[in-house]
């Protein structure tokens, strides 16, 4: 594996975990959902099965719609890339 990148945004905040360890997070700005975050998760992945988890918070005082979207790209040494959506 050459590199692994996770692209993610959530309304409003998130923490990304890979194999039970924190791999990245948003910065607490309430407008985070407007910007796609790019996280290098190469060092967190291992051969075989991996577990990805996202803890997301919709920071509002009243009920409102929320969302989360993510895309993992694993670039392989000389063999293209694997996309996990």
N, C-alpha and C positions, 0 to 999 in steps of 0.2 A: 504494500500500500504506500503510495507516494504522499497522499494528502487526503484529509477528510474535512469537509466544511459543512456546517449546518447554517442554513439561512432561515430566519425566524422573525416573526412579529406577533404581538399579542396586544389586546385591548384590556388593560393598560400596561401591566408589568408582567415579567416572567423570569423564571430561573430554569435553566436547562441542566438536566442530570444525565450523565452517560455512565452506565454500569454503577449506579449508586453514588457517583461523585459529582459535585458541582462542576459543570463545564463552561458556564457563562450565564450572564443575566443582563436584563435591561438596566438602564441607569436611573429609574425612578421618575422620569419625566412623564407627566400625564398624556403627552402627545406621542409617546413611544410607538403606538400602533400605526402611525403614519410613516414609519421608517423601518426598512428591512435591516435586521442586524445580521452580520456575517461573523460566525464564530469558528475558529480553527479547533476542531475536536480530534485531530490526528492522535495525539498522545493518550486520549481517553479510550480509543477503540482497541480491541484485541481480536486475535484470530477466532473464528467461530461465531457463536451467538453474542449479541450485545443488546443491552436494554437502554432505550431512550425514554426519558420522562420529562414532562414539562409541568411546572407548577405555575399557574397563571392567576392573576388577580385583576378583576374589573373594579378599578378604584372610583367608585361613585357612591353617593349617599342615597340614591334611589335606584330602583330596578331599571336596567337598561340593557340593550343587546350588547353582546361581547363576542369576540372572535379570536382565533389563533390559527396561524398557518405556518407550516415548516417544510423544509426540503433538505435532505441530506445528500451530499454529493461525495462519493468516495472515488478518488482517482487512483487507479491501479498502475503499478509499474509496467509500462509498455503494453497495457491491455485495455485502454479506454477508461471509462468511468461507470460506476453503478449509481443510479439515482433512486432514492427512497423518498416517496411522497406520502 
